């Protein structure tokens, strides 16, 4: 997967959950690392949405957290990890700055903790 890395914010084609044969371009953040990404043509992403839920698994994205401003207030849905083919990546929007990357990983990990 040339040119994209962990914590890049990308535009990607997502299959619609109710119509898997249809794709819609949506923002997402790459959460798999370069070692994983280099194994095959798949990457792990978390979707980014402008519908703010504020639940326990969400990370609110602010302009101070990213290299390039997002047009709308958005959040990462850290419990909605998806595997996508790298050919579905349309372009890069920006990236999450290093100071905020651990926050995203901690939220992802919290989705796997036993309650």
C-alpha positions in Angstrom: 0.0 0.0 0.0 2.2 2.8 -1.3 2.0 6.2 0.3 -0.4 5.5 3.2 0.4 4.7 6.8 -1.1 4.3 10.2 -3.0 7.3 11.5 -3.5 8.7 8.0 -7.0 10.1 7.5 -8.2 9.0 4.1 -11.2 9.1 1.8 -12.2 5.5 1.0 -15.0 3.7 -0.6 -17.1 1.9 2.1 -19.7 -0.8 1.3 -23.1 0.3 2.6 -24.2 -2.0 5.4 -27.6 -2.6 3.9 -26.5 -2.7 0.3 -23.1 -4.4 0.2 -22.9 -4.1 -3.6 -23.0 -0.3 -3.3 -20.1 1.9 -2.3 -20.0 5.4 -0.8 -16.9 7.6 -0.3 -16.4 8.3 3.4 -13.5 9.4 5.6 -11.7 6.9 7.8 -8.4 6.6 9.7 -6.0 3.8 9.1 -5.3 2.0 12.3 -3.2 -1.0 11.2 0.5 -0.4 11.3 2.9 -0.6 8.4 4.0 -4.2 9.2 0.4 -5.4 9.0 -0.3 -3.2 5.9 2.6 -4.7 4.1 1.4 -8.3 4.4 -1.3 -8.1 1.8 -3.7 -5.6 0.1 -5.9 -5.1 3.2 -5.9 -2.4 5.8 -7.8 -1.9 9.0 -9.7 1.4 9.3 -12.1 3.1 11.7 -14.8 5.2 10.1 -15.0 8.9 10.7 -18.5 10.4 11.0 -19.9 13.9 11.4 -22.8 12.4 13.5 -21.4 13.0 17.0 -22.5 10.3 19.3 -20.1 10.9 22.1 -20.2 7.3 23.2 -17.5 5.5 25.2 -15.7 4.3 22.0 -15.6 7.6 20.1 -12.7 10.0 19.7 -13.8 13.6 18.9 -11.5 15.0 16.2 -10.6 18.6 16.6 -8.5 20.7 14.2 -5.6 20.7 16.8 -5.4 16.9 16.5 -4.9 16.7 12.7 -2.6 18.1 10.1 -5.4 19.3 7.8 -8.7 20.6 9.0 -11.8 18.6 8.5 -14.8 20.5 7.1 -17.2 19.3 9.8 -16.9 18.4 13.5 -16.2 14.7 13.4 -15.5 11.7 15.5 -13.7 8.4 15.0 -15.8 5.3 15.7 -13.2 3.2 17.4 -15.4 0.1 17.9 -16.3 -0.1 14.2 -13.0 -1.4 12.8 -13.3 -2.6 9.2 -11.0 -4.4 6.9 -10.9 -2.8 3.4 -8.8 -3.5 0.3 -6.2 -0.8 -0.2 -7.5 -0.2 -3.8 -10.6 1.3 -2.2 -8.5 4.2 -0.8 -9.3 7.3 -2.9 -7.0 9.9 -1.4 -5.3 11.2 1.8 -7.0 14.0 3.8 -4.3 14.4 6.4 -3.1 12.6 9.5 -3.6 12.4 13.2 -0.7 14.2 15.0 1.6 12.0 17.2 0.4 13.6 20.4 -3.1 12.2 19.8 -2.4 8.8 18.3 -2.3 6.9 21.7 -5.8 8.3 22.5 -7.1 6.6 19.4 -5.4 3.3 20.1 -6.6 3.3 23.7 -10.2 3.7 22.6 -9.8 0.8 20.1 -8.3 -1.3 22.9 -11.2 -0.5 25.2 -13.6 -2.1 22.7 -11.9 -5.4 23.4 -11.7 -5.3 27.2 -13.9 -7.6 29.2 -16.5 -5.9 31.2 
